[in-house]
Amino acid sequence: MNIEVKVPAVGESISSGILSVWHKKDGEAVSKDETLFTLETDKVAQEVAAPEAGVLRHKAIEGEEVKIGQTVAEIEPGAVASAAPPTSTAKPTPPPLPSVPPAIPVPPPIPAQPVAAASFSTMASTSTAPSDSRSVRKKLSPLRRKIAAQLVMAQHTAAILTTFNECDMSAVMVLRKELQEDFVKKHGVKLGFMSFFLKAVVDSLQAVPAINSRIDGDDLILNNRFDIGVAVGTERGLIVPVLRDCETLTFADIENRLVMYATKAREGKVSIDDLQGGVFTISNGGVYGSLLSTPILNPPQSGILGMHKIQERPVVVNGAIVARPMMYLALSYDHRVIDGKEAVTFLIRVKDCIENPARLLLGA
């Protein structure tokens, strides 16, 4: 009896996906737990393995939208894989020659005559169309469609406002340089800037609880947890894996989890659970060279912090103009929930934590 291969459930809110690629051909022998195909949904891509060994029979094609629970293949246990058709070495028999018609007298050549200029329509009919196209149309991936819908929904449903500040990165850069060698030896990962900002965000959320809230219908939800999303760019688009219980994490814990998520994102193994439940998001456009931006909220959250490129700029310190490594910070927030005073207080708190990182180390 053939074994049906069905599209697995990959999340409570997901009803369909795209069978993006078959890893095994139709009629090919497969082993148990061997990857058969990749299912791409509006959130993640998931590889689906063979439940049993046998010969695979496709019931769906690459690029087809398939429903959760739909049978996309069957496996024939104990069957023999299809063999390629034998190649014949015999020469093909040439077709019979057509009979020769009687000779037809050839008329004498017509003298050349001057030709009038052809009309434009005539010319167009004889021209050759260009072989390449100036544009290519293709369907958006499920993830890109989801991102587009989320961004538009965020703009339409929240009163988004952005406040800006800047922070001097000198103290963090000096401290990071002093601790880097010992940190790598002890923990096996580098000490990055993101862990400082993540700890600063947690400290600031604790100081300004209004930022750690969201609207749900007519209710206001006040979060008592600190599960922070960190935006990660991938070839498929932007995803936001969530680091949970950040108030309990050390710098090493944070850096190890960031490396884990980066690896999972690169290999396409981020799960639905990895992306759900965040209360606040950090986005670092500085890694791409962005000097300043206005980040868009990640619904249903009420706040997102934008980090940017570190750039030496002239600033006044103790009455003197000096060059310092500065970073612009941007906090976008839902003005329905958060007042301007709270937003500014939060951002100044983040700035103070970064400019005085000893506070974060003592807190850790």
Secondary structure as UniProt FT lines:
FT   STRAND          3..6
FT   TURN            12..13
FT   STRAND          16..22
FT   TURN            26..27
FT   STRAND          29..30
FT   TURN            32..33
FT   STRAND          35..40
FT   STRAND          45..49
FT   STRAND          54..58
FT   TURN            62..63
FT   STRAND          64..67
FT   TURN            68..69
FT   STRAND          71..76
FT   TURN            77..78
FT   HELIX           120..126
FT   HELIX           142..157
FT   STRAND          160..168
FT   HELIX           170..187
FT   HELIX           193..207
FT   HELIX           209..212
FT   STRAND          213..216
FT   TURN            217..218
FT   STRAND          219..222
FT   STRAND          228..230
FT   STRAND          232..234
FT   TURN            235..236
FT   STRAND          237..239
FT   STRAND          242..243
FT   HELIX           246..248
FT   HELIX           251..266
FT   TURN            267..268
FT   HELIX           272..275
FT   STRAND          280..284
FT   HELIX           285..288
FT   TURN            299..300
FT   STRAND          303..307
FT   STRAND          311..317
FT   TURN            318..319
FT   STRAND          320..334
FT   TURN            335..337
FT   HELIX           340..355
FT   HELIX           358..363
//
